[in-house]
Amino acid sequence: MLKGLGGMADMAKMMKAAQEMQGKMAQLQEDLKAIKVVGESGAGLVKATATAKGELTALDIDPSIFNSDDKEVVEDLILAAIKDAQAKAEERSREEMGKMTEAMGLPRDMNLPF
């Protein structure tokens, strides 16, 4: 008579797990905003700081590179530092996502949407 209740209990369990995952994903999104990575170029003459979400938050340029004859070089160094910071942010984001999925018993390299 109550055979169907076992399936409902499993469904409720799955729904609870999905809600937990959603909460963890939301927390991870907030955590990624707080994690900082630094990309650099020109042996550290130009440094770009970004969040693990890829948002550029700071740019530090050594004053020794300012020379009007080297405008293109400075621009290239700035772009290289920003690209380095963005690449590091993406990698850090993947690492953090991997930690979360692994903690949930899922494969570390599973790509969850966010």
C-alpha positions in Angstrom: 0.0 0.0 0.0 2.8 2.5 0.8 5.3 1.2 -1.8 5.6 4.6 -3.5 6.9 6.4 -0.4 10.4 5.0 -0.9 10.7 6.8 -4.1 9.4 10.0 -2.6 12.0 9.8 0.2 14.7 9.4 -2.5 13.4 12.4 -4.3 13.3 14.5 -1.2 16.9 13.5 -0.5 17.9 14.5 -4.0 16.2 17.8 -3.6 18.0 18.5 -0.4 21.3 17.6 -2.0 20.5 20.0 -4.9 19.7 22.8 -2.5 23.0 22.2 -0.6 24.9 22.3 -3.8 23.2 25.5 -4.8 24.2 27.1 -1.5 27.8 25.9 -1.8 27.9 27.3 -5.3 26.7 30.7 -4.1 29.3 30.7 -1.3 32.0 29.8 -3.8 31.0 32.7 -6.0 31.4 35.0 -3.1 34.7 33.4 -2.1 36.1 33.8 -5.6 35.4 37.6 -5.4 37.6 37.7 -2.3 40.6 35.7 -3.6 43.3 37.8 -5.2 45.8 36.8 -7.8 48.7 38.9 -9.2 49.8 38.7 -12.8 53.1 40.4 -13.8 55.2 41.1 -16.8 58.6 42.7 -17.5 60.2 40.9 -14.6 57.7 42.4 -12.2 57.8 46.0 -13.5 54.1 45.8 -14.2 51.7 43.9 -11.9 48.0 43.5 -12.3 45.9 42.3 -9.4 42.5 40.6 -10.1 39.9 38.6 -8.2 39.6 34.9 -8.9 36.5 35.9 -10.9 38.8 37.8 -13.3 37.9 41.3 -12.2 40.9 43.6 -12.4 41.3 45.4 -9.1 44.7 47.1 -9.2 47.6 47.9 -11.5 51.1 48.7 -10.2 53.7 50.1 -12.7 57.3 50.7 -11.7 58.1 54.3 -12.5 61.4 53.3 -14.2 59.5 52.2 -17.3 58.0 55.6 -18.1 59.9 56.9 -21.1 58.0 58.5 -23.9 60.1 56.6 -26.5 58.9 53.3 -25.0 55.2 53.9 -25.1 54.4 50.8 -27.1 56.6 48.6 -24.8 54.8 50.0 -21.7 51.4 49.3 -23.3 52.5 45.7 -24.1 53.8 45.1 -20.6 50.5 46.4 -19.2 48.5 44.1 -21.4 50.7 41.1 -20.6 50.3 41.7 -16.9 46.5 41.9 -17.2 46.4 38.7 -19.3 48.6 36.9 -16.8 46.3 38.0 -14.0 43.3 36.8 -15.9 44.9 33.4 -16.6 45.8 33.0 -13.0 42.3 34.0 -11.9 40.8 31.4 -14.3 43.1 28.7 -12.9 42.4 29.6 -9.3 38.7 29.5 -10.0 39.0 26.0 -11.5 41.0 24.9 -8.5 38.4 26.1 -6.1 35.6 24.6 -8.1 37.5 21.3 -8.1 37.9 21.3 -4.3 34.1 21.9 -4.0 33.0 19.2 -6.4 35.5 16.7 -4.8 34.2 17.5 -1.3 30.7 16.8 -2.6 31.8 13.3 -3.8 31.8 14.4 -7.5 34.7 14.1 -9.9 37.2 16.9 -9.4 37.1 17.9 -13.1 33.3 18.0 -13.4 32.4 21.3 -14.9 29.5 22.7 -13.0 27.8 25.8 -14.4 28.4 29.2 -12.7 
